[in-house]
Amino acid sequence: MIIKKLKECLGLTDLKKNNPPLIEKEDYYIENNKYVFTEKYHLKRGNCCGNFCRHCPYDHVNCVED
């Protein structure tokens, strides 16, 4: 259920057709009860999601500071 909500939040609701399931320790890990996506996951995703992710390989190009 948590993974489903996380996917919806990131705009990845059609994962069954387009993406394989998320794999813990490969695509993400949990730190202080928060999901942290790996660089490998972001590369599979294909673009910056704009959330200032720690392992963003796209230099946070879609992130906007308030």
Buried (B, 14 or more C-beta within 10 A) or exposed (E): EEEEEBBEEBEBEEBEEEBEEBEEEEBBEEEEEEBEBBEBBBEBBEEBBBEEBEEBBBEBEEBEEE
